[in-house]
Amino acid sequence: MKEHIHHLLEQTVANLKSAGVLPADLEARVQVDRCKEKAHGDLATNLAMLLAKPARKNPRELAAAIIEHLPASDLIAKVEIAGPGFINFFFDPSWLAGQVEAMVTSANANVKLPAPQTVVVDYSAPNVAKEMAVHHIRSTVLGDVAARALEFLGHKVVRANHIGDWGTQFGMLIAYLEKMANEHASDMELKDLEAFYTQAKRHYDEDEAFAERARNYVVKLQGGDEYCRTMWKKLVDMTMEQNQRNYDRLNISLSNKDIMGESMYNDMLPQIVADLKAKGLAVESEGATVVFLDEFKNKDGEPMGVIIQKSDGGFLYTTTDIACAKYRYETLGADRVMYFIDSRQHQHLMQAWTITRKAGYVPESVPLEHHAFGMMLGKDGRPYKTRSGGTVKLVDLLNEAEERASALLESRNSDLSAEDKAKVVHAIAMGAVKYADLSKNRTTDYIFDWDMMLSFEGNTAPYLQYAYTRIQSIFRKANIDAEALTGHVTLNEEAEEVLAQKLIQFSDAVNGVADKGMPHLLCTYLYELSGNFMTFYEACPINKDGVDEATRNSRLLLCAATAGASAWLTGQAFLTSLAWHGELPLLGEIHLSSVLLFDIGVYMLVVGATVLMLVAIAHQSLRNHHRKTAPGGKP
């Protein structure tokens, strides 16, 4: 484990300083990397080469001194010097085998748990009176995986769905909703609100009497008028009801309790403006209240002015975001705040947070992190649009995913029942949409490609989803209940050891998601693990004649660690005869037929560790939930 070796090397440097081998004031930057080739060991460091010059030592001689003063560890079988002064570490196979055995009984046995924090994760953030568009998928799935990973690691996570539920447009919408009600229109589904919004805007532009009424409703709404509040809430509720259907369909862990709209902070805004004036941070400029920031320059090279209150008394998004950050620290008790918002909002957020810091609302010790993401592009390299050039609705994207998944199954001549087919189609479709996004580096744009995302080959959701089905077939063929497996793991073959080493790297992957907000790190890990398992399966027979009982049992334990059969989702029964149903934190709700693999002839010998690792997150999240809701627990 990298963290363990890193710690040993830090101790060694301290020992060498005490022994006078290294200068007492020498700063040592310890770096540990995984070896690309097994022959060179498992982990390596260039520490001796980095310290040699300032210590005035020969690199190889210093490397030898480091090895001599290295504390003993059960993890390490041997240490070697390579080349000009590299130090290579080889894991002890018996220690590694023990780690795998522990994973069979405890899915998070090898996971490094950080000091628990309260982390606010801001994601999804749809607008009211509009359907969720395809661009909302990125913030929604990226933020949700980060939230689940943080919970798995023991943090208290506060999900914040910062919806756009305030602003001048609501006067227009309320006025039109009133007009529709007066004309005895029936209650509308949100799908009708797309046309509703367009019609409201048309009336506002063309009918001066309507526009005047709309402007009056804005004033009344902001003043707390009961009628306007009622109509506004109706618009919000209609919107979020439809949004929740999308969340449930994608297995996103957001609900109504997580809604924290712009309206939450209305009462704070006048106080913030007054406070910023009192602190000398905000001044009057041409009737507006402005904060001039030396950190940002305008085109003339002068401090940029950020308006926090307009001349007519209205507040801006910046003011709301200042209040939002203040609320999350003071009221929610955040130790860290993660914002999953597209990259185009970066300067806006930086300006708001600069003012927040200057005002002393959030200390520097509490990170405010913008986890920006790129755009979803079509194959033409332009923002993903409909054929007519319009915005793609999220619901339409999900519907098309299921249509394509259904056609894919039909082409394979599957004999599944209609009910089972629907379950499998849903699993493939939703998993494909989410994984296509999650597997790409968050910071870059990515090409949305139906053929690629629904492929059973490569780094795709279908490829990983069928892994669990495939590995379960091993246990069915062996006529063994994975949960009843006992015994010891022995790592006699290189493929066995490589698989075991990859299994214990899960801690690095999930901590990477939590630390950096980068779900693709976990996806990359799972895909690499898939290749390791395929190599293991091909090189190490399990159910073939001639395999002795001890070896067979050891390899089945490796499979069990991979599949996570002993730690399956909160003890939910596995339906081995036909279908498997489970809720994965990364891919969402999954329904798979174990027979389907053979029906469609897909021989993807991949990793069931996908299940192990992701289920572990869900399992820990559930334990945390029980702990929070238990009598005497934290709310």
C-alpha positions in Angstrom: 0.0 0.0 0.0 1.4 3.3 -1.1 0.4 5.1 2.1 2.1 2.5 4.2 5.4 2.6 2.3 5.2 6.4 2.3 5.0 6.4 6.1 7.9 4.0 6.4 10.1 6.2 4.2 9.2 9.3 6.3 10.2 7.4 9.4 13.4 6.3 7.7 14.3 9.9 6.8 13.8 10.9 10.4 16.0 8.0 11.5 18.8 9.0 9.1 18.7 12.6 10.3 19.0 11.4 13.9 22.0 9.2 12.9 23.7 12.1 11.1 23.5 10.5 7.7 21.2 13.3 6.4 21.4 17.0 7.4 18.8 17.8 10.1 17.4 20.7 8.0 17.0 18.7 4.8 13.5 18.8 3.4 12.5 15.4 2.0 9.7 15.1 -0.5 8.7 11.4 -0.4 7.2 10.0 -3.6 6.0 6.4 -4.1 4.9 5.0 -7.4 3.6 1.7 -8.7 5.9 -0.2 -10.8 4.9 -0.8 -14.4 6.6 -4.2 -14.6 6.3 -6.9 -12.0 10.0 -7.8 -12.3 10.8 -4.3 -10.9 8.7 -4.9 -7.8 5.3 -3.6 -6.7 6.2 -0.1 -5.5 9.2 2.1 -6.1 10.7 5.4 -4.9 13.4 7.7 -6.2 13.9 9.2 -2.7 17.6 8.4 -2.6 18.2 10.2 -6.0 16.3 13.3 -4.8 18.2 13.5 -1.6 21.7 12.6 -2.9 22.7 16.0 -4.1 21.7 18.1 -1.1 23.0 15.4 1.2 26.3 15.2 -0.8 25.9 11.4 -1.0 26.2 8.8 -3.8 22.6 7.9 -4.7 23.1 4.1 -4.5 25.0 4.4 -1.2 22.2 6.6 0.1 19.6 4.1 -1.1 21.5 1.3 0.8 21.4 3.5 3.9 17.6 4.0 3.5 17.1 0.3 3.2 19.3 -0.4 6.3 17.2 2.1 8.4 13.8 1.1 7.0 11.5 -0.1 9.8 10.4 -3.7 9.6 7.0 -4.4 8.0 4.9 -7.5 7.4 3.8 -6.0 4.1 7.3 -6.2 2.5 9.0 -9.4 1.4 12.1 -7.8 0.1 13.6 -4.4 -1.0 16.1 -3.9 -3.9 18.2 -1.2 -5.3 17.8 -0.7 -9.1 19.6 1.5 -11.6 21.2 4.7 -10.4 19.4 4.6 -7.0 15.8 3.5 -7.3 14.4 1.5 -4.4 12.0 -1.3 -5.3 9.6 -2.8 -2.8 8.1 -6.3 -3.2 4.9 -7.2 -1.4 4.9 -10.3 0.8 2.5 -12.8 -1.0 1.2 -14.1 2.4 0.3 -10.6 3.5 -1.4 -9.9 0.1 -3.4 -13.2 0.4 -4.5 -12.2 3.9 -5.8 -8.9 2.5 -7.9 -10.7 -0.1 -9.3 -13.1 2.6 -10.3 -10.0 4.6 -12.1 -8.5 1.6 -14.2 -11.7 1.3 -15.6 -11.0 4.7 -15.5 -7.2 4.8 -15.8 -5.3 1.6 -14.0 -2.2 2.9 -11.3 -4.1 4.8 -8.5 -2.4 2.9 -9.9 1.1 2.6 -8.1 4.0 4.2 -10.6 6.1 6.1 -9.8 9.8 6.6 -10.8 11.9 9.6 -14.6 12.4 9.2 -15.8 15.8 8.0 -19.1 17.5 7.2 -19.0 18.0 3.4 -21.6 19.9 1.4 -21.9 18.7 -2.2 -23.7 21.1 -4.5 -24.9 19.4 -7.7 -27.7 19.0 -10.3 -29.2 22.5 -9.9 -32.1 22.5 -12.4 -34.2 25.5 -13.2 -37.8 25.8 -12.2 -40.6 25.8 -14.9 -38.3 24.0 -17.3 -37.6 20.4 -18.0 -34.1 19.0 -17.1 -32.0 19.3 -20.2 -29.3 16.9 -21.3 -26.6 19.2 -20.0 -27.9 18.6 -16.4 -26.7 15.0 -16.6 -23.0 15.9 -15.9 -23.5 17.8 -12.7 -26.1 15.3 -11.5 -24.1 12.1 -11.9 -20.7 13.5 -11.1 -21.9 15.0 -7.9 -23.9 12.0 -6.9 -20.9 9.6 -7.2 -18.7 12.0 -5.2 -21.4 12.2 -2.5 -21.7 8.5 -2.2 -17.9 8.0 -2.1 -17.6 10.5 0.7 -20.3 8.8 2.7 -18.6 5.4 2.1 -15.4 6.9 3.6 -17.3 8.0 6.8 -18.0 11.7 6.1 -21.3 13.4 6.9 -22.5 14.5 3.5 -25.1 17.3 3.0 -26.5 17.1 -0.5 -27.5 20.6 -1.8 -29.7 20.8 -4.9 -29.4 24.5 -5.6 -32.4 25.1 -7.8 -33.1 28.3 -9.7 -36.4 29.0 -8.0 -36.2 32.8 -7.7 -35.9 35.9 -9.9 -37.8 38.3 -12.1 -39.1 35.7 -14.4 -41.4 34.3 -11.7 -43.7 37.3 -12.0 -44.2 36.4 -15.6 -44.8 32.8 -14.8 -47.2 33.5 -11.9 -49.2 35.8 -14.1 -49.5 33.2 -16.9 -50.4 30.5 -14.4 -53.2 32.7 -13.1 -54.3 33.3 -16.7 -54.4 29.5 -17.4 -56.4 28.9 -14.2 -58.9 31.6 -15.1 -59.4 29.9 -18.4 -60.1 26.6 -16.5 -57.0 24.8 -17.9 -56.3 21.6 -16.1 -53.3 21.0 -13.9 -50.3 20.5 -16.1 -47.5 18.1 -16.2 -44.1 19.7 -16.4 -43.8 18.6 -20.0 -46.5 21.2 -20.7 -44.5 23.8 -18.9 -41.9 24.0 -21.8 -44.7 25.4 -23.9 -46.1 27.2 -20.9 -42.8 29.1 -20.4 -42.6 30.0 -24.1 -46.3 31.2 -24.1 -45.7 33.2 -20.9 -42.7 34.9 -22.4 -44.7 35.7 -25.6 -47.5 37.3 -23.6 -44.9 39.3 -21.6 -43.3 40.7 -24.7 -46.6 41.4 -26.6 -49.1 42.3 -24.0 -48.2 45.4 -22.0 -51.1 44.9 -19.5 -49.9 41.4 -18.9 -46.2 42.6 -18.5 -47.3 45.2 -16.0 -49.2 42.6 -13.9 -46.1 40.3 -14.1 -43.9 43.1 -12.8 -46.2 43.8 -9.9 -46.3 40.1 -9.1 -42.5 40.1 -8.8 -42.7 42.9 -6.2 -45.5 41.1 -4.4 -43.7 37.7 -4.4 -40.5 39.3 -3.0 -42.7 41.1 -0.4 -44.2 37.8 0.8 -47.6 38.1 -0.7 -49.6 34.9 0.2 -51.3 34.5 -3.2 -48.0 34.9 -5.1 -46.2 32.5 -2.7 -48.9 29.9 -3.3 -48.6 30.2 -7.1 -44.8 30.2 -6.9 -44.8 27.0 -4.8 -47.1 25.3 -7.3 -44.6 26.0 -10.1 -41.7 24.7 -7.9 -43.6 21.6 -6.9 -44.6 20.8 -10.5 -41.0 21.1 -11.6 -39.4 19.1 -8.9 -42.0 16.3 -9.2 -40.9 15.7 -12.7 -37.2 16.1 -11.8 -37.6 13.5 -9.1 -38.8 11.0 -11.7 -35.6 11.6 -13.6 -33.6 11.2 -10.4 -35.3 8.0 -9.5 -34.9 6.6 -13.0 -31.2 7.2 -12.8 -30.9 6.1 -9.2 -29.7 9.6 -8.1 -29.7 10.0 -4.3 -31.5 13.3 -4.4 -34.9 13.9 -2.9 -37.1 16.9 -1.9 -35.2 17.2 1.4 -32.1 18.1 -0.5 -33.6 21.1 -2.3 -31.8 24.3 -1.3 -33.1 26.8 -3.8 -32.0 30.4 -4.3 -35.1 31.5 -2.4 -33.6 30.1 0.8 -31.2 33.0 1.1 -33.6 35.9 0.4 -33.7 37.1 4.0 -29.9 37.1 4.2 -29.3 39.3 1.2 -30.1 42.8 2.7 -28.1 42.0 5.8 -25.1 40.9 3.6 -25.2 44.1 1.5 -25.4 46.2 4.7 -22.5 44.3 6.3 -20.3 44.6 3.2 -20.9 48.3 3.2 -20.1 48.6 7.0 -16.8 46.7 6.4 -15.9 49.1 3.6 -15.9 46.3 1.0 -19.0 47.6 -0.9 -19.5 51.1 -2.1 -22.2 53.0 -4.1 -21.5 53.4 -7.8 -23.9 54.9 -10.2 -26.8 54.0 -7.9 -25.8 50.3 -7.5 -23.8 48.7 -4.7 -20.5 47.4 -5.9 -17.5 45.5 -4.6 -14.3 46.3 -6.4 -11.8 43.4 -6.5 -8.1 44.0 -7.1 -7.8 40.2 -7.8 -9.8 40.7 -11.0 -9.1 43.3 -13.6 -11.4 44.8 -16.3 -10.3 45.4 -19.9 -8.7 48.7 -18.8 -6.6 47.0 -16.2 -8.7 48.5 -13.3 -10.2 46.5 -10.4 -13.3 44.8 -11.5 -16.5 45.9 -10.1 -18.9 43.2 -8.9 -22.5 44.4 -8.5 -24.2 42.9 -5.4 -27.4 45.1 -5.5 -28.8 46.9 -8.5 -30.0 50.5 -8.5 -33.6 49.3 -8.3 -32.9 47.4 -5.1 -32.7 44.0 -6.8 -30.0 41.4 -5.8 -27.8 39.4 -8.2 -26.7 35.8 -8.4 -23.4 36.9 -6.8 -25.1 38.1 -3.7 -27.0 34.8 -3.5 -23.8 32.8 -3.8 -22.2 34.8 -1.1 -25.1 34.1 1.2 -25.1 30.5 0.1 -21.5 29.9 1.1 -22.0 31.8 4.4 -25.1 29.6 5.2 -23.2 26.4 4.4 -20.4 27.2 6.8 -22.4 28.9 9.6 -25.6 26.9 9.6 -24.7 23.6 8.0 -21.3 23.4 9.7 -19.4 22.6 6.5 -15.7 21.6 6.8 -15.6 21.4 3.0 -17.9 22.5 0.2 -17.8 20.9 -3.3 -19.6 22.6 -6.2 -20.2 20.6 -9.4 -20.9 23.4 -11.8 -19.9 23.8 -15.4 -16.6 25.5 -16.2 -18.2 28.6 -17.7 -19.3 29.7 -14.1 -15.7 29.6 -12.8 -15.0 33.4 -12.7 -18.4 34.1 -11.2 -17.8 31.7 -8.4 -14.2 32.9 -7.8 -15.5 36.5 -7.5 -18.3 35.5 -5.1 -15.9 33.5 -2.9 -13.3 36.2 -2.9 -15.9 38.6 -1.4 -17.0 35.8 1.0 -13.4 35.4 2.2 -12.7 39.1 2.5 -15.9 39.5 4.6 -14.8 36.7 6.9 -17.9 34.7 6.3 -16.0 31.5 5.5 -12.4 30.9 6.8 -9.6 29.9 4.5 -9.5 26.6 6.4 -12.8 25.5 4.8 -12.2 24.8 1.2 -14.7 26.1 -1.4 -14.1 23.9 -4.4 -15.3 24.4 -7.9 -15.2 21.0 -9.6 -15.8 22.2 -13.1 -16.7 20.0 -16.0 -16.7 20.3 -19.7 -19.6 19.9 -22.2 -21.3 16.9 -23.7 -20.6 17.1 -27.5 -22.1 15.4 -30.5 -20.0 13.5 -33.0 -19.7 16.8 -34.9 -17.7 18.3 -32.0 -20.5 20.8 -31.2 -22.8 20.9 -28.1 -25.1 17.9 -28.2 -28.4 19.0 -29.8 -31.5 17.6 -31.5 -31.4 17.2 -35.2 -33.3 20.5 -35.5 -30.7 22.2 -33.4 -32.8 22.4 -30.2 -31.9 21.4 -26.6 -32.2 17.7 -25.9 -34.5 17.0 -22.9 -33.0 14.6 -20.4 -36.1 12.5 -20.4 -35.8 12.1 -24.2 -32.2 11.0 -23.9 -33.1 8.4 -21.3 -36.0 7.1 -23.5 -33.8 6.8 -26.5 -31.2 4.9 -24.4 -33.9 2.3 -23.5 -35.1 2.1 -27.1 -31.5 1.4 -28.3 -30.8 -1.1 -25.5 -34.1 -2.9 -26.4 -33.1 -3.1 -30.0 -29.7 -4.4 -29.0 -31.3 -7.2 -27.1 -33.7 -8.0 -29.9 -30.8 -8.3 -32.3 -29.3 -11.0 -30.0 -32.4 -13.2 -30.2 -32.8 -13.2 -26.4 -35.6 -15.4 -25.1 -36.2 -13.4 -21.9 -39.7 -12.8 -20.8 -41.2 -9.3 -21.3 -40.7 -8.5 -17.6 -37.1 -9.6 -17.4 -36.3 -7.9 -20.7 -37.6 -4.6 -19.4 -35.4 -5.0 -16.3 -32.3 -5.8 -18.4 -33.1 -3.0 -20.8 -33.4 -0.5 -18.0 -30.1 -1.6 -16.4 -28.2 -1.4 -19.6 -29.6 1.9 -20.7 -29.3 3.8 -17.4 -25.9 2.3 -16.7 -24.7 3.2 -20.2 -25.8 6.9 -20.0 -24.2 7.4 -16.6 -21.0 5.5 -17.2 -20.4 7.2 -20.5 -20.1 10.4 -18.5 -18.4 9.1 -15.4 -15.7 7.3 -17.2 -14.5 10.5 -18.9 -12.2 13.0 -17.3 -14.5 15.5 -15.6 -12.5 18.6 -16.7 -12.8 18.0 -20.4 -15.5 17.9 -23.1 -16.5 14.5 -24.3 -18.1 13.0 -27.4 -21.5 11.4 -26.8 -21.5 8.3 -28.9 -24.4 5.8 -28.7 -22.5 3.0 -30.4 -19.6 3.3 -28.0 -21.6 3.6 -24.8 -23.8 0.6 -25.6 -20.9 -1.7 -26.7 -20.2 -4.9 -24.8 -16.5 -4.3 -25.4 -14.1 -1.8 -23.9 -14.6 0.6 -21.0 -18.4 0.7 -21.0 -21.2 0.0 -18.6 -22.5 -3.1 -20.4 -19.0 -4.6 -20.3 -18.8 -4.1 -16.6 -22.4 -5.0 -15.9 -22.1 -8.4 -17.5 -19.0 -9.1 -15.4 -21.0 -9.9 -12.3 -23.2 -12.2 -14.3 -20.2 -14.0 -15.7 -18.4 -14.4 -12.5 -21.5 -15.8 -10.8 -21.6 -18.5 -13.5 -18.3 -19.8 -12.1 -20.0 -20.4 -8.7 -23.1 -22.0 -10.4 -20.9 -24.3 -12.3 -19.0 -25.2 -9.2 -22.3 -25.7 -7.4 -20.9 -23.6 -4.5 -22.5 -20.9 -2.4 -20.0 -18.0 -2.5 -21.1 -16.8 1.0 -20.3 -20.2 2.5 -16.7 -20.2 1.2 -13.9 -20.6 3.8 -10.2 -21.4 3.7 -7.1 -19.5 2.6 -5.9 -17.7 -0.4 -2.6 -18.8 -1.9 -0.9 -16.8 -4.6 1.3 -19.2 -6.5 0.7 -17.8 -10.0 1.6 -14.4 -11.3 -1.9 -13.7 -12.5 -3.3 -14.5 -9.1 -0.9 -12.1 -7.4 -1.5 -9.3 -10.0 -5.3 -9.6 -9.4 -4.8 -9.5 -5.7 -2.7 -6.4 -5.9 -5.3 -4.7 -8.1 -8.0 -5.6 -5.6 -6.3 -3.8 -2.8 -5.8 -0.7 -4.8 -9.5 0.2 -4.5 -8.7 2.4 -1.5 -6.6 4.7 -3.7 -9.4 4.8 -6.4 -12.3 5.7 -4.0 -10.2 8.2 -2.1 -9.3 9.8 -5.4 -12.9 10.3 -6.2 -13.5 11.8 -2.7 -10.4 14.0 -2.7 -10.4 15.2 -6.3 -14.1 14.8 -7.3 -12.9 12.6 -10.2 -15.2 9.6 -10.7 -13.2 8.6 -13.8 -10.4 7.4 -11.5 -12.7 4.7 -10.1 -14.0 3.8 -13.6 -10.4 3.5 -14.8 -9.5 1.3 -11.9 -12.5 -1.0 -12.5 -11.7 -1.3 -16.2 -8.1 -2.2 -15.4 -9.3 -4.7 -12.8 -11.4 -6.2 -15.6 -8.3 -6.9 -17.6 -6.5 -8.4 -14.6 -9.5 -10.7 -13.9 -9.6 -11.8 -17.5 -6.0 -12.7 -17.4 -6.5 -14.6 -14.1 -9.5 -16.5 -15.5 -7.6 -17.6 -18.6 -4.4 -18.5 -16.9 -5.8 -20.1 -13.7 -8.4 -22.9 -14.2 -11.0 -23.1 -11.5 -13.6 -25.7 -12.4 -11.5 -27.9 -14.8 -10.4 -31.4 -14.0 -7.0 -31.7 -12.4 -7.3 -28.6 -10.2 -6.7 -29.7 -6.6 -9.2 -28.8 -4.0 -7.0 -26.3 -2.1 -6.1 -24.4 -5.3 -9.7 -24.5 -6.5 -10.9 -23.1 -3.2 -8.3 -20.3 -3.2 -9.3 -19.2 -6.7 -12.9 -19.3 -5.8 -12.1 -17.0 -2.9 -10.4 -14.6 -5.3 -13.6 -14.7 -7.4 -15.6 -14.1 -4.2 -13.5 -11.1 -3.4 -14.1 -9.9 -6.9 -17.8 -10.4 -6.9 -18.4 -9.3 -3.4 -20.7 -12.2 -2.8 -20.1 -12.2 1.0 -20.8 -8.5 1.3 -23.7 -8.2 -1.1 -26.0 -5.2 -0.8 -27.2 -5.2 2.9 -27.7 -9.0 2.7 -30.2 -8.9 -0.2 -30.8 -12.3 -1.6 -29.2 -13.1 -4.9 -31.6 -14.8 -7.4 -29.2 -17.2 -9.0 -31.8 -19.0 -11.0 -32.8 -16.1 -13.3 -32.2 -12.5 -12.5 -30.1 -10.4 -10.3 -31.3 -7.1 -8.8 -29.3 -4.6 -7.0 -28.6 -0.9 -6.5 -25.1 0.2 -7.4 -23.9 3.6 -6.3 -22.0 4.2 -9.6 -24.3 2.6 -12.2 -27.6 2.9 -10.4 -30.3 0.3 -10.2 -29.3 -2.9 -12.0 -31.4 -5.9 -13.1 -29.5 -8.5 -15.0 -30.3 -12.0 -16.2 -27.7 -14.5 -15.4 -29.0 -16.6 -18.4 -28.6 -13.6 -20.7 -24.9 -13.9 -21.0 -25.1 -17.2 -22.6 -28.1 -16.2 -24.8 -26.3 -13.4 -26.4 -23.0 -15.1 -26.6 -20.9 -12.4 -24.9 -17.8 -13.8 -23.4 -16.5 -10.9 -21.5 -14.5 -12.3 -18.7 -14.4 -9.3 -16.6 -14.4 -8.3 -13.1 -17.0 -8.7 -10.5 -15.0 -6.5 -8.3 -17.1 -3.8 -10.0 -19.8 -5.1 -7.8 -17.6 -5.5 -4.7 -16.3 -2.0 -4.7 -19.4 -0.2 -5.6 -21.6 -2.2 -3.3 -19.1 -1.4 -0.5 -19.9 2.3 -1.0 -23.6 1.6 -0.9 -23.2 -0.7 2.1 -21.3 1.9 4.1 -23.7 4.7 3.1 -26.6 2.6 4.4 -24.8 2.0 7.7 -24.1 5.7 8.0 -27.8 6.4 7.3 -28.9 4.0 10.1 -26.4 5.6 12.4 -27.7 9.1 11.7 -31.3 8.1 12.1 -30.9 5.9 15.2 -32.2 7.3 18.6 -29.6 9.6 20.0 -27.8 9.9 16.7 -27.0 13.0 14.8 -29.7 14.3 12.5 
